Amino acid sequence: MFSKSFPFGINEKLENNICLLASKIWSP
């Protein structure tokens, strides 16, 4: 998933939100 592109590890919820947002943008 996109989380692999976000090696933050600071906030999993934040990463999940970004992934979800990206998924909605690229695949509505």
PDB file of N, H, CA, C and O in Angstrom:
ATOM      1  N   MET A   1       0.833  -1.197   0.000  1.00  0.00           N
ATOM      2  CA  MET A   1       0.000   0.000   0.000  1.00  0.00           C
ATOM      3  C   MET A   1       0.876   1.259   0.000  1.00  0.00           C
ATOM      4  O   MET A   1       2.101   1.184  -0.093  1.00  0.00           O
ATOM      5  N   PHE A   2       0.216   2.408   0.106  1.00  0.00           N
ATOM      6  H   PHE A   2      -0.779   2.469   0.181  1.00  0.00           H
ATOM      7  CA  PHE A   2       0.953   3.669   0.084  1.00  0.00           C
ATOM      8  C   PHE A   2       1.800   3.861   1.340  1.00  0.00           C
ATOM      9  O   PHE A   2       2.791   4.591   1.333  1.00  0.00           O
ATOM     10  N   SER A   3       1.385   3.186   2.425  1.00  0.00           N
ATOM     11  H   SER A   3       0.579   2.593   2.431  1.00  0.00           H
ATOM     12  CA  SER A   3       2.116   3.325   3.689  1.00  0.00           C
ATOM     13  C   SER A   3       3.600   3.024   3.501  1.00  0.00           C
ATOM     14  O   SER A   3       4.444   3.543   4.232  1.00  0.00           O
ATOM     15  N   LYS A   4       3.915   2.175   2.506  1.00  0.00           N
ATOM     16  H   LYS A   4       3.229   1.754   1.911  1.00  0.00           H
ATOM     17  CA  LYS A   4       5.309   1.829   2.252  1.00  0.00           C
ATOM     18  C   LYS A   4       6.075   3.070   1.777  1.00  0.00           C
ATOM     19  O   LYS A   4       7.289   3.169   1.952  1.00  0.00           O
ATOM     20  N   SER A   5       5.342   4.016   1.172  1.00  0.00           N
ATOM     21  H   SER A   5       4.356   3.936   1.029  1.00  0.00           H
ATOM     22  CA  SER A   5       5.981   5.224   0.671  1.00  0.00           C
ATOM     23  C   SER A   5       6.098   6.274   1.770  1.00  0.00           C
ATOM     24  O   SER A   5       6.750   7.304   1.598  1.00  0.00           O
ATOM     25  N   PHE A   6       5.449   5.991   2.915  1.00  0.00           N
ATOM     26  H   PHE A   6       4.920   5.154   3.055  1.00  0.00           H
ATOM     27  CA  PHE A   6       5.486   6.950   4.018  1.00  0.00           C
ATOM     28  C   PHE A   6       6.160   6.326   5.238  1.00  0.00           C
ATOM     29  O   PHE A   6       5.482   5.859   6.152  1.00  0.00           O
ATOM     30  N   PRO A   7       7.495   6.319   5.252  1.00  0.00           N
ATOM     31  CA  PRO A   7       8.243   5.716   6.365  1.00  0.00           C
ATOM     32  C   PRO A   7       8.315   6.641   7.566  1.00  0.00           C
ATOM     33  O   PRO A   7       9.369   6.771   8.189  1.00  0.00           O
ATOM     34  N   PHE A   8       7.199   7.288   7.899  1.00  0.00           N
ATOM     35  H   PHE A   8       6.342   7.183   7.394  1.00  0.00           H
ATOM     36  CA  PHE A   8       7.194   8.214   9.031  1.00  0.00           C
ATOM     37  C   PHE A   8       7.275   7.437  10.340  1.00  0.00           C
ATOM     38  O   PHE A   8       8.194   7.616  11.140  1.00  0.00           O
ATOM     39  N   GLY A   9       6.268   6.552  10.535  1.00  0.00           N
ATOM     40  H   GLY A   9       5.522   6.407   9.885  1.00  0.00           H
ATOM     41  CA  GLY A   9       6.244   5.778  11.765  1.00  0.00           C
ATOM     42  C   GLY A   9       5.863   6.653  12.958  1.00  0.00           C
ATOM     43  O   GLY A   9       5.858   6.191  14.099  1.00  0.00           O
ATOM     44  N   ILE A  10       5.541   7.932  12.684  1.00  0.00           N
ATOM     45  H   ILE A  10       5.544   8.307  11.757  1.00  0.00           H
ATOM     46  CA  ILE A  10       5.183   8.849  13.772  1.00  0.00           C
ATOM     47  C   ILE A  10       3.745   8.585  14.223  1.00  0.00           C
ATOM     48  O   ILE A  10       3.469   8.434  15.413  1.00  0.00           O
ATOM     49  N   ASN A  11       2.851   8.533  13.260  1.00  0.00           N
ATOM     50  H   ASN A  11       3.076   8.656  12.294  1.00  0.00           H
ATOM     51  CA  ASN A  11       1.443   8.330  13.587  1.00  0.00           C
ATOM     52  C   ASN A  11       0.809   7.433  12.540  1.00  0.00           C
ATOM     53  O   ASN A  11       0.585   7.846  11.403  1.00  0.00           O
ATOM     54  N   GLU A  12       0.522   6.188  12.941  1.00  0.00           N
ATOM     55  H   GLU A  12       0.705   5.852  13.865  1.00  0.00           H
ATOM     56  CA  GLU A  12      -0.065   5.238  11.981  1.00  0.00           C
ATOM     57  C   GLU A  12      -1.414   5.740  11.492  1.00  0.00           C
ATOM     58  O   GLU A  12      -1.765   5.560  10.326  1.00  0.00           O
ATOM     59  N   LYS A  13      -2.169   6.372  12.386  1.00  0.00           N
ATOM     60  H   LYS A  13      -1.883   6.518  13.333  1.00  0.00           H
ATOM     61  CA  LYS A  13      -3.486   6.891  11.994  1.00  0.00           C
ATOM     62  C   LYS A  13      -3.306   7.927  10.893  1.00  0.00           C
ATOM     63  O   LYS A  13      -4.067   7.957   9.926  1.00  0.00           O
ATOM     64  N   LEU A  14      -2.295   8.772  11.046  1.00  0.00           N
ATOM     65  H   LEU A  14      -1.677   8.748  11.831  1.00  0.00           H
ATOM     66  CA  LEU A  14      -2.035   9.810  10.053  1.00  0.00           C
ATOM     67  C   LEU A  14      -1.695   9.165   8.718  1.00  0.00           C
ATOM     68  O   LEU A  14      -2.220   9.556   7.676  1.00  0.00           O
ATOM     69  N   GLU A  15      -0.811   8.170   8.760  1.00  0.00           N
ATOM     70  H   GLU A  15      -0.384   7.852   9.606  1.00  0.00           H
ATOM     71  CA  GLU A  15      -0.425   7.478   7.530  1.00  0.00           C
ATOM     72  C   GLU A  15      -1.645   6.835   6.890  1.00  0.00           C
ATOM     73  O   GLU A  15      -1.812   6.883   5.671  1.00  0.00           O
ATOM     74  N   ASN A  16      -2.501   6.230   7.717  1.00  0.00           N
ATOM     75  H   ASN A  16      -2.366   6.190   8.707  1.00  0.00           H
ATOM     76  CA  ASN A  16      -3.703   5.580   7.191  1.00  0.00           C
ATOM     77  C   ASN A  16      -4.597   6.613   6.528  1.00  0.00           C
ATOM     78  O   ASN A  16      -5.176   6.351   5.474  1.00  0.00           O
ATOM     79  N   ASN A  17      -4.712   7.797   7.147  1.00  0.00           N
ATOM     80  H   ASN A  17      -4.241   8.010   8.003  1.00  0.00           H
ATOM     81  CA  ASN A  17      -5.542   8.853   6.571  1.00  0.00           C
ATOM     82  C   ASN A  17      -4.985   9.281   5.221  1.00  0.00           C
ATOM     83  O   ASN A  17      -5.734   9.479   4.264  1.00  0.00           O
ATOM     84  N   ILE A  18      -3.667   9.421   5.150  1.00  0.00           N
ATOM     85  H   ILE A  18      -3.058   9.260   5.927  1.00  0.00           H
ATOM     86  CA  ILE A  18      -3.034   9.819   3.888  1.00  0.00           C
ATOM     87  C   ILE A  18      -3.282   8.755   2.828  1.00  0.00           C
ATOM     88  O   ILE A  18      -3.607   9.066   1.682  1.00  0.00           O
ATOM     89  N   CYS A  19      -3.124   7.496   3.225  1.00  0.00           N
ATOM     90  H   CYS A  19      -2.860   7.243   4.156  1.00  0.00           H
ATOM     91  CA  CYS A  19      -3.342   6.389   2.289  1.00  0.00           C
ATOM     92  C   CYS A  19      -4.782   6.390   1.808  1.00  0.00           C
ATOM     93  O   CYS A  19      -5.053   6.208   0.621  1.00  0.00           O
ATOM     94  N   LEU A  20      -5.703   6.596   2.742  1.00  0.00           N
ATOM     95  H   LEU A  20      -5.483   6.744   3.706  1.00  0.00           H
ATOM     96  CA  LEU A  20      -7.122   6.596   2.394  1.00  0.00           C
ATOM     97  C   LEU A  20      -7.410   7.745   1.438  1.00  0.00           C
ATOM     98  O   LEU A  20      -8.114   7.571   0.443  1.00  0.00           O
ATOM     99  N   LEU A  21      -6.868   8.912   1.740  1.00  0.00           N
ATOM    100  H   LEU A  21      -6.296   9.053   2.548  1.00  0.00           H
ATOM    101  CA  LEU A  21      -7.084  10.084   0.897  1.00  0.00           C
ATOM    102  C   LEU A  21      -6.523   9.826  -0.500  1.00  0.00           C
ATOM    103  O   LEU A  21      -7.181  10.095  -1.505  1.00  0.00           O
ATOM    104  N   ALA A  22      -5.294   9.299  -0.547  1.00  0.00           N
ATOM    105  H   ALA A  22      -4.760   9.080   0.270  1.00  0.00           H
ATOM    106  CA  ALA A  22      -4.659   9.010  -1.830  1.00  0.00           C
ATOM    107  C   ALA A  22      -5.493   8.003  -2.612  1.00  0.00           C
ATOM    108  O   ALA A  22      -5.674   8.143  -3.821  1.00  0.00           O
ATOM    109  N   SER A  23      -6.000   6.989  -1.916  1.00  0.00           N
ATOM    110  H   SER A  23      -5.853   6.876  -0.933  1.00  0.00           H
ATOM    111  CA  SER A  23      -6.808   5.965  -2.585  1.00  0.00           C
ATOM    112  C   SER A  23      -8.062   6.592  -3.176  1.00  0.00           C
ATOM    113  O   SER A  23      -8.485   6.234  -4.276  1.00  0.00           O
ATOM    114  N   LYS A  24      -8.656   7.530  -2.442  1.00  0.00           N
ATOM    115  H   LYS A  24      -8.313   7.821  -1.549  1.00  0.00           H
ATOM    116  CA  LYS A  24      -9.878   8.172  -2.943  1.00  0.00           C
ATOM    117  C   LYS A  24      -9.562   9.047  -4.144  1.00  0.00           C
ATOM    118  O   LYS A  24     -10.365   9.158  -5.071  1.00  0.00           O
ATOM    119  N   ILE A  25      -8.379   9.674  -4.121  1.00  0.00           N
ATOM    120  H   ILE A  25      -7.727   9.584  -3.368  1.00  0.00           H
ATOM    121  CA  ILE A  25      -7.994  10.557  -5.225  1.00  0.00           C
ATOM    122  C   ILE A  25      -7.707   9.748  -6.483  1.00  0.00           C
ATOM    123  O   ILE A  25      -8.170  10.084  -7.573  1.00  0.00           O
ATOM    124  N   TRP A  26      -6.931   8.669  -6.313  1.00  0.00           N
ATOM    125  H   TRP A  26      -6.555   8.396  -5.428  1.00  0.00           H
ATOM    126  CA  TRP A  26      -6.539   7.877  -7.481  1.00  0.00           C
ATOM    127  C   TRP A  26      -7.584   6.845  -7.866  1.00  0.00           C
ATOM    128  O   TRP A  26      -7.658   6.441  -9.027  1.00  0.00           O
ATOM    129  N   SER A  27      -8.397   6.411  -6.900  1.00  0.00           N
ATOM    130  H   SER A  27      -8.336   6.739  -5.957  1.00  0.00           H
ATOM    131  CA  SER A  27      -9.413   5.396  -7.189  1.00  0.00           C
ATOM    132  C   SER A  27     -10.688   5.695  -6.412  1.00  0.00           C
ATOM    133  O   SER A  27     -10.942   5.096  -5.367  1.00  0.00           O
ATOM    134  N   PRO A  28     -11.484   6.619  -6.922  1.00  0.00           N
ATOM    135  CA  PRO A  28     -12.710   7.046  -6.241  1.00  0.00           C
ATOM    136  C   PRO A  28     -13.743   5.929  -6.143  1.00  0.00           C
ATOM    137  O   PRO A  28     -14.826   6.136  -5.596  1.00  0.00           O
TER     138      PRO A  28
END
